[in-house]
């Protein structure tokens, strides 16, 4: 199973490193990353493999949300099943 992580906020050093570190701490593999700096704003989308995660998905998502709050960023984590449901009629 996969999940999508989005990060938006004021650009600063270490955003990618800190989000990746949370993933690594829980055995979550980063599959793809795209990021942009738009003037002084940072925007990133990560696709991650959560199959071997050592924590429940909700705990992982909550930890990333807390990380975002501590860094004054918007971090949203969405399970692949949500995307699949949204595109099924």
Buried (B, 14 or more C-beta within 10 A) or exposed (E): EBBBBBBBBEBEEEBBEBBBEBBEEBEBBBEEBEEEEEEEEBBBBBBBBBEEBEBEBEEBBEBBBEBBEEBEBEBEBBBBEEEEEEEEE
